[in-house]
């Protein structure tokens, strides 16, 4: 299952590079990715610290907080997705989905931590 996750993540990254972030193909792959994320997230213990999604989510939030502090600015969705792709972190859609927050509310949450 984790191999499927990694393969689909790689396919999504390749589609972003080749077709752009807002292309139909990228959106379809992103939807499949989010469904797989949801399946993995729901099928494993939600707060199990060994869960790959939990680990990637925590790592992504850590980096999001770190760069917000460093630049005194919360990144735009486009800026974050570029950074996340380079660092193999969760993209904005996955962060929004897992956290249950939109980008604006996620920004507020991060600023409250700083």
ZIMO-V390634 format. One line per field, one symbol per residue. ss: DSSP state (~ for helix, > for strand, _ for the rest). phi: phi as a letter, one per 40 degrees, with the letter a starting at -180 (. if undefined). psi: psi as a letter, one per 20 degrees, with the letter a starting at -180 (. if undefined). A space follows every 10 residues. Layout:
ss = ???
phi = ???
psi = ???
This chain:
ss = _~~~~~~~~~ ~~~~~~~~~_ ___~~~~~~~ ~~~~~~~~~~ ~~~_______ _~~~~~~~~~ ~~~~~~~~~~ ~_____~~~~ ~~~~~~~___ _~~~~~~~~_ __~~~~~~~~ ~~~_
phi = .cccdccccc ccccccccbg cbcccccccc ccdcccdccc cccbdcbccc cdcccccccc cdcccccccd bfacccdccc ccccccbfbc cccccccccg bcccccdccc cccc
psi = ghhgggghgg hgghhgggiq hjqggggghh ggghgggggg ghirphjoii phhgghgggg hghggghggg ikppqrgggg hgggghjlrq rhgggggghj qrhghhgggg hhh.
